[in-house]
Amino acid sequence: MDNELPKTKIDEKTGIEYHLEGDYYIPNLEMPKQEKITLNKYGRMRLKYLKEHKKANYTIMLMDGTLNTHLKEIQKTADNRLQQIISELKEKSDLTEDMKNTDMLYWVGTMNSIKVQVEEIVFSELIYG
């Protein structure tokens, strides 16, 4: 009498396929392939926020294979939003390109102030939202 178990089987309820290792059936679970991306400051901050404060969302996106796409979109949107708001605030301020040469300290200080303001907006809208 041959009592050899089948090498693979599929659970009818869940649809999960199992393979035989020794005397045990192990599920054939595989994470979907994700595109390789390089994270910038905003992508890394969003990833850290998801891991620490939105663990369920992070896990779901990781398992679905959508995490990298999400991070790539966030950093692209953050960069675009940053440039857009900086341009708007520069137009509303009294900064000119000539000031780079004539009053550099004022120009740098004002630009740093604008960038800090804009980053706070981007953080609240995209990174921590």
Phi, psi and omega per residue, in radians:
M1 nan 2.226 -3.090
D2 -1.753 1.979 -3.126
N3 -1.813 0.603 -3.110
E4 -1.286 2.273 -3.131
L5 -1.411 2.623 3.079
P6 -1.134 2.544 -3.099
K7 -1.180 -0.593 3.100
T8 -2.354 2.698 3.023
K9 -2.637 2.773 -3.136
I10 -2.105 2.255 3.074
D11 -1.307 2.133 -3.091
E12 -1.165 -0.549 -3.106
K13 -1.246 -0.822 -3.039
T14 -1.718 -0.405 -3.087
G15 1.402 0.129 -3.132
I16 -1.406 2.328 3.119
E17 -1.587 2.435 -3.138
Y18 -2.112 2.635 3.038
H19 -2.160 2.658 -3.069
L20 -1.519 2.179 3.012
E21 -2.199 1.885 -3.062
G22 1.172 -2.115 3.127
D23 -1.772 0.102 -3.016
Y24 -2.110 2.535 3.019
Y25 -1.619 2.204 -3.126
I26 -1.933 2.335 3.140
P27 -1.175 2.479 3.082
N28 -1.511 1.333 3.135
L29 -1.744 2.352 -3.108
E30 -2.484 2.321 3.105
M31 -1.323 2.483 3.097
P32 -1.138 2.611 3.116
K33 -1.206 2.419 3.118
Q34 -2.078 2.564 3.099
E35 -1.211 2.580 3.098
K36 -1.421 2.286 3.093
I37 -2.342 2.746 3.045
T38 -1.843 2.121 -3.095
L39 -1.499 2.379 3.013
N40 -1.641 -2.968 -3.090
K41 -0.935 -0.801 -3.048
Y42 -1.283 -0.633 3.067
G43 -1.124 -0.742 3.123
R44 -1.155 -0.694 3.124
M45 -1.142 -0.716 3.122
R46 -1.143 -0.738 3.113
L47 -1.058 -0.804 3.126
K48 -1.076 -0.746 3.134
Y49 -1.090 -0.795 3.130
L50 -1.066 -0.785 -3.125
K51 -1.096 -0.675 -3.029
E52 -1.579 -0.530 -3.001
H53 -2.130 -0.321 -3.128
K54 -2.265 1.028 -3.014
K55 -1.054 -0.675 -3.138
A56 -1.123 -0.826 3.117
N57 -1.062 -0.748 3.129
Y58 -1.040 -0.838 -3.104
T59 -1.121 -0.750 3.139
I60 -1.081 -0.825 -3.139
M61 -1.135 -0.651 3.122
L62 -1.116 -0.794 -3.109
M63 -1.248 -0.570 3.119
D64 -1.363 -0.280 -3.095
G65 1.435 0.338 -3.114
T66 -1.842 0.000 -3.066
L67 -1.091 -0.864 -3.108
N68 -1.121 -0.662 3.100
T69 -1.112 -0.738 3.115
H70 -1.080 -0.838 -3.118
L71 -1.114 -0.693 3.119
K72 -1.100 -0.739 3.126
E73 -1.162 -0.734 3.131
I74 -1.075 -0.824 -3.089
Q75 -1.208 -0.601 3.093
K76 -1.156 -0.791 3.130
T77 -1.126 -0.732 3.130
A78 -1.081 -0.783 3.118
D79 -1.068 -0.784 -3.140
N80 -1.130 -0.777 -3.133
R81 -1.110 -0.729 3.119
L82 -1.018 -0.870 -3.131
Q83 -1.113 -0.693 -3.123
Q84 -1.116 -0.838 -3.092
I85 -1.234 -0.663 3.092
I86 -1.045 -0.767 3.122
S87 -1.056 -0.760 -3.136
E88 -1.113 -0.764 -3.118
L89 -1.220 -0.598 3.083
K90 -1.110 -0.704 3.128
E91 -1.132 -0.646 -3.119
K92 -1.353 -0.366 -3.138
S93 -1.500 3.114 3.140
D94 -1.674 0.359 -3.126
L95 -1.333 2.429 3.005
T96 -2.270 2.818 3.120
E97 -1.167 -0.467 3.104
D98 -1.127 -0.493 -3.115
M99 -1.147 -0.372 3.074
K100 -1.015 -0.633 -3.113
N101 -1.599 -0.600 -3.039
T102 -1.578 -0.691 -3.094
D103 -2.416 1.201 -3.012
M104 -1.053 -0.752 -3.105
L105 -1.078 -0.738 3.099
Y106 -1.102 -0.795 -3.119
W107 -1.064 -0.830 -3.126
V108 -1.125 -0.763 3.133
G109 -1.081 -0.754 3.128
T110 -1.166 -0.742 3.118
M111 -1.111 -0.712 3.099
N112 -1.106 -0.713 3.105
S113 -1.092 -0.770 3.110
I114 -1.079 -0.791 -3.103
K115 -1.106 -0.684 3.117
V116 -1.113 -0.763 3.118
Q117 -1.062 -0.799 -3.092
V118 -1.163 -0.715 3.129
E119 -1.097 -0.639 3.083
E120 -1.078 -0.693 3.101
I121 -1.124 -0.846 -3.127
V122 -1.085 -0.725 3.121
F123 -1.047 -0.817 -3.084
S124 -1.239 -0.616 -3.108
E125 -1.339 -0.768 -2.941
L126 -1.990 -0.793 -2.993
I127 -1.332 -0.851 -3.051
Y128 -1.817 0.305 -3.118
G129 -1.724 nan nan
